Amino acid sequence: MFVLELTYIAPIERIDAALAEHVAWLDAHYASGVFIASGRKVPRDGGVILAVGEDRAKIEEITRSDPFTVAGVCEYSVTEFIPTKTAPGLEAYRQELPS
């Protein structure tokens, strides 16, 4: 699993100008099953996405296709982790630690 942290690097007006395309991009990745949660940070200086996948390179490729990235208004930090505990309802995302 991956935590994708977006940090805005442009004025909020430029963020808002690309927002509709960004939301469509999010929707496509929800539909494909890669994204499982997302939202704005508070204060509004970026956002966070939880993504599932086995290939960090593929996740990084997805972040490069974000309209926010293409427009040059955000930067991404990608953190991979192994979700060994989850809340009920998220059991499908639990993983075993490698031996």
Residue frames relative to the residue before (quaternion, step in Angstrom):
aa qw qx qy qz dx dy dz
M 1.0000 0.0000 0.0000 0.0000 0.00 0.00 0.00
F 0.1994 -0.7907 0.5740 0.0742 3.52 -1.20 0.63
V 0.2263 -0.7009 0.6572 0.1603 3.51 -1.23 0.67
L 0.1184 -0.7788 0.6150 0.0352 3.55 -0.69 1.16
E 0.0701 -0.8054 0.5884 0.0144 3.57 -0.56 1.14
L 0.1959 -0.7711 0.6000 0.0840 3.54 -0.75 1.15
T 0.0703 -0.7584 0.6459 0.0511 3.54 -1.08 0.78
Y 0.3871 -0.7273 0.5188 0.2281 3.55 -0.73 1.07
I 0.1119 -0.7966 0.5929 0.0370 3.56 -1.01 0.89
A 0.6777 0.3986 -0.2694 0.5560 3.56 1.30 0.39
P 0.6504 -0.5044 0.3772 0.4245 3.59 -1.22 0.32
I 0.6409 -0.5731 0.3620 0.3603 3.55 -1.13 0.74
E 0.5736 0.5883 -0.3832 0.4220 3.62 1.11 -0.53
R 0.6616 0.4826 -0.2997 0.4894 3.59 1.04 -0.74
I 0.5899 0.5439 -0.3581 0.4775 3.58 1.12 -0.65
D 0.6901 0.4897 -0.2818 0.4523 3.56 0.77 -1.04
A 0.6203 0.5525 -0.3452 0.4367 3.61 1.05 -0.68
A 0.7436 0.3720 -0.2077 0.5153 3.62 1.12 -0.63
L 0.4199 0.7657 -0.4288 0.2313 3.58 1.29 -0.13
A 0.6525 0.5184 -0.3405 0.4354 3.64 0.83 -0.85
E 0.6607 0.4905 -0.3070 0.4781 3.60 0.96 -0.82
H 0.6255 0.5376 -0.3289 0.4600 3.58 1.04 -0.81
V 0.6615 0.5017 -0.3079 0.4647 3.61 0.93 -0.89
A 0.6314 0.5141 -0.3336 0.4753 3.62 1.00 -0.74
W 0.6247 0.5286 -0.3175 0.4791 3.59 1.06 -0.80
L 0.6304 0.5173 -0.3278 0.4770 3.61 0.97 -0.86
D 0.6600 0.5310 -0.3106 0.4312 3.58 0.84 -1.02
A 0.6453 0.5250 -0.3212 0.4526 3.59 0.97 -0.84
H 0.7095 0.4441 -0.2681 0.4771 3.59 0.97 -0.80
Y 0.5600 0.5307 -0.3925 0.5007 3.60 1.21 -0.32
A 0.6624 0.5206 -0.3036 0.4451 3.59 0.90 -0.93
S 0.6882 0.4687 -0.2820 0.4766 3.59 1.07 -0.70
G 0.5223 -0.6640 0.3943 0.3616 3.60 1.28 -0.21
V 0.5005 0.6676 -0.4257 0.3501 3.60 1.24 0.06
F 0.7498 0.3182 -0.1955 0.5462 3.62 0.94 -0.82
I 0.1281 -0.8069 0.5732 0.0630 3.56 -1.00 0.87
A 0.7865 -0.0148 -0.0136 0.6173 3.62 1.24 -0.23
S 0.0974 0.7827 -0.6119 0.0591 3.56 -1.18 0.59
G 0.1953 0.7826 -0.5821 0.1030 3.53 -1.28 0.32
R 0.6362 -0.5288 0.4185 0.3748 3.51 -1.40 0.22
K 0.4295 -0.6324 0.5688 0.3034 3.52 -1.26 0.50
V 0.2399 -0.7233 0.6269 0.1620 3.54 -1.30 0.43
P 0.4268 -0.2705 -0.8292 0.2387 1.56 -1.18 2.22
R 0.6427 -0.5628 0.3727 0.3622 3.57 -1.28 0.41
D 0.2936 0.7424 -0.5464 0.2530 3.53 0.21 1.33
G 0.7944 -0.0374 0.0054 0.6062 3.55 1.29 0.37
G 0.3385 -0.7282 0.5530 0.2219 3.52 -1.22 -0.53
V 0.2918 -0.7242 0.5981 0.1805 3.53 -1.38 0.08
I 0.0618 -0.7680 0.6371 0.0212 3.55 -1.08 0.84
L 0.2149 -0.7207 0.6395 0.1597 3.57 -1.07 0.77
A 0.0328 -0.8111 0.5821 -0.0467 3.55 -0.74 1.12
V 0.2406 -0.7504 0.5966 0.1517 3.53 -1.17 0.65
G 0.3314 0.7127 -0.5694 0.2408 3.50 -1.13 0.74
E 0.4362 -0.7049 0.5047 0.2412 3.52 -1.25 0.39
D 0.7352 0.4172 -0.1917 0.4987 3.55 1.24 -0.43
R 0.3540 -0.7606 0.5094 0.1916 3.56 -0.34 1.27
A 0.6228 0.5488 -0.3457 0.4376 3.60 0.97 -0.78
K 0.6489 0.5072 -0.3172 0.4702 3.60 1.00 -0.79
I 0.6398 0.5123 -0.3226 0.4735 3.60 0.98 -0.82
E 0.6613 0.4936 -0.3107 0.4717 3.60 0.92 -0.83
E 0.6081 0.5385 -0.3429 0.4719 3.59 1.11 -0.66
I 0.6279 0.5280 -0.3265 0.4695 3.58 1.02 -0.81
T 0.6619 0.5014 -0.3257 0.4520 3.62 0.87 -0.85
R 0.6443 0.5237 -0.3267 0.4516 3.60 1.04 -0.68
S 0.6725 0.4879 -0.2998 0.4688 3.60 1.20 -0.44
D 0.4337 0.6938 -0.4640 0.3394 3.61 1.27 -0.10
P 0.5045 -0.6576 0.4616 0.3163 3.64 -0.82 0.89
F 0.5816 0.5545 -0.3789 0.4591 3.61 1.14 -0.50
T 0.6595 0.4906 -0.3038 0.4817 3.60 0.97 -0.84
V 0.6512 0.5271 -0.3068 0.4517 3.56 0.92 -0.98
A 0.7005 0.4544 -0.2561 0.4872 3.59 1.04 -0.82
G 0.4424 -0.7243 0.4333 0.3032 3.59 1.27 -0.14
V 0.5101 0.6732 -0.4064 0.3485 3.58 1.13 0.61
C 0.7833 0.1920 -0.1471 0.5726 3.61 1.25 -0.01
E 0.2298 -0.7094 0.6422 0.1777 3.48 -1.42 0.27
Y 0.3056 -0.7579 0.5539 0.1590 3.57 -1.16 0.65
S 0.1177 -0.6989 0.6971 0.1080 3.48 -1.35 0.59
V 0.1390 -0.7969 0.5861 0.0470 3.58 -0.80 1.03
T 0.0395 -0.7824 0.6213 -0.0169 3.55 -0.81 1.11
E 0.2027 -0.7669 0.5991 0.1091 3.56 -0.77 1.06
F 0.0717 0.7883 -0.6101 0.0359 3.57 -1.05 0.75
I 0.4110 -0.6806 0.5532 0.2488 3.54 -1.34 0.37
P 0.2332 -0.8026 0.5340 0.1277 3.61 -0.38 1.21
T 0.0774 -0.8371 0.5415 0.0042 3.58 0.02 1.30
K 0.7460 0.1986 -0.1506 0.6176 3.60 1.28 -0.30
T 0.0053 0.7867 -0.6169 0.0211 3.55 -1.09 0.79
A 0.5671 -0.5388 0.4871 0.3884 3.52 -1.34 0.20
P 0.6258 -0.4929 0.4125 0.4419 3.59 -1.21 0.34
G 0.7268 0.3857 -0.3082 0.4775 3.54 -1.00 0.82
L 0.7311 0.3564 -0.2213 0.5380 3.57 1.25 -0.35
E 0.2823 0.8049 -0.4846 0.1940 3.57 1.27 0.27
A 0.6021 0.5899 -0.3590 0.4008 3.60 1.05 -0.68
Y 0.6981 0.4650 -0.2694 0.4732 3.60 1.19 -0.46
R 0.4644 0.6775 -0.4555 0.3433 3.62 1.23 -0.05
Q 0.1088 -0.7792 0.6155 0.0461 3.53 -1.16 0.74
E 0.4365 -0.6467 0.5588 0.2810 3.51 -1.31 0.42
L 0.5010 -0.6170 0.5052 0.3363 3.55 -1.12 0.62
P 0.5152 -0.6243 0.4683 0.3543 3.59 -1.02 0.67
S 0.4351 -0.7083 0.4884 0.2654 3.59 -1.05 0.68
